[in-house]
Amino acid sequence: MEQEKTFEEQLEAVENKIKDCQENLGDVEVRDAMLEKASLQQKYNKFEDAIKTYIETLPKSVGIGKKMDVHFLILQIYLKQRNLEKYKDHLNQQQTLLDQGGDWERKNRLKVYEGIYCLMIRDITKACKLFLDSVATFNSSEIISYNEIVSYTVLSSIICLDRQTLKKKVHQNPEVVGVLRENQVLKSFLESFLQCDYKTLFQTFAIVNENLSQDQYLSIHRKYLIREFRVVFYSQFLESYKTVTLNNMAKAFGVSVQFIDRELSELISSRRINCKIDKVAGIIESSRADDRNQLYNNLIKQGDYLLNRVQKLSRLTDL
């Protein structure tokens, strides 16, 4: 059995190939040989050398699509290194190329790459939008699996979308339904939320919590995400009531009264949930936001600000 050549031997061979292409062939062949060299360097974790080689191929890459393909390869390295600054820089370069006439396939690939970046910087709302757009046209298996994309879509959508939109765009989405058949935990998580089965929801939530702690992109944001999920769950429950006892809410979620009391108190104090707790009577009073009053208050504030600006301007004019 022939022994595999060392990295140095393989590198020497590919460099000789590049030299031969430069002397006897054209730019296309030179580019292909240089990409082979960069791929070899990447395989052996010589990431900085690989990036340098990839960048050197850009002038020889004819057409926007070929240039974007090189940037995708560079993005894969920066993603592996978690170098968010460089990753964002090449995302911007990709967007510039796309605006110059990139094709539909690469546009869809870029959405996945950008969505992963949004996850890493905790922009869940934008990640949700990008993943929803990508589910039906997914073609980025080189960095993430289709099942993972669907999982991120479901999790981010529960946080970011209203109930009706969640049903229409996620729960009734054929691509999502297909994946959820193989992921019973995620299926139960989504459906119990939509069906207001809070006891099952919280039981599944414990498993989701554990999965988040092991996720390559979301583990560092786990505490934030768990908090956001709870805000959504409790808010949906309280929307159905003007008043409800702590005991009844605790029973609905399958937890103790002390747990619900502690959870709601924390979220009320941070102004994440609009309700009050009467601890003497053991009652939660919902405080639904009034859109008309909110609009009126905002208008008053903006009017006061405008009047102050006009008064300052008039004083300066008098001077």
Secondary structure, DSSP 4 states (H G I P E B T S, - for coil): -PPPPPHHHHHHHHHHHHHHHHHHS-HHHHHHHHHHHHHHHHHTT-HHHHHHHHHHHGGG--SHHHHHHHHHHHHHHHHHHT-HHHHHHHHHHHHHHHHTT--HHHHHHHHHHHHHHHHHTT-HHHHHHHHHHHGGG---TTTS-HHHHHHHHHHHHHHHS-HHHHIIIIIT-HHHHHHHTT-HHHHHHHHHHHTT-HHHHHHHHHHHHHHHHT-TTTGGGHHHHHHHHHHHHHHHHHHT-SEEEHHHHHHHHTS-HHHHHHHHHHHHHTTSS-EEEETTTTEEEE----HHHHHHHHHHHHHHHHHHHHHHHHHHHH-
